[in-house]
Amino acid sequence: MERQAKQAVKLGLSELCFTDHMDYYDGSDCSRYFAEIEKVRQEFSGKLVIRAGWEFGLQRHTIPDFEELYSRYCGKLDFVL
């Protein structure tokens, strides 16, 4: 993420949204993803707005799992695909 943020600043962008692909599996722990987002937000504070997003890889049988996962983290997400 840091490399992409550096390039965004170099290109003159004012905002960048990371939209990691999220395939559900039991025990999905997203704490590392959000910790990295926060680290990059701190590092580029005042230079670049960093947004957090997910791209859900939906399969019919995982929809209830994704709904639960989203309900846990929706307050930390700026964008969902």
DOVEXTOR-96775 format. One record per residue (C-alpha): x, y, z; residue in one letter. Coordinates in steps of 0.25 Angstrom, whole numbers, plus 5000, padded with zeros to 4 digits. Example, Ala and Ser with C-alpha at 12.3 -4.5 7.8 and 13.67 -1.06 7.14 Angstrom:
BEGIN
504949825031A/505549965029S/
This chain:
BEGIN
500050005000M/501150095003E/501750084989R/500450114983Q/500250234992A/501550294988K/501250274973Q/499850344976A/500550464982V/501550464971K/500450474961L/499750584968G/498550504973L/497850554985S/497150424989E/497350274987L/496450164991C/496950024993F/495949914989T/496549784993D/495849664988H/495149584999M/494849444997D/494149395010Y/494649275018Y/494349235032D/495149325042G/495349435032S/496149535040D/496249675034C/497049735045S/498349735037R/497749805025Y/497149915034F/498449935042A/499249955029E/498150055024I/498350125037E/499850125036K/499850185022V/498750285026R/499750335037Q/500950335028E/500250415017F/499350505025S/499250645019G/499750595006K/498750485002L/497350435006V/497450285008I/496050215007R/495850065010A/494949975002G/494649834998W/494249754986E/493449634990F/493649514983G/492149464984L/491749324982Q/490249294986R/490649204998H/491549315004T/490549425004I/490149415018P/491549405022D/491849535015F/490649605021E/491149575035E/492649615031L/492149745025Y/491249775037S/492549755046R/493449855038Y/492449945030C/492850065039G/494350045034K/493950035019L/493850155010D/493550074997F/493049934994V/492949864980L/
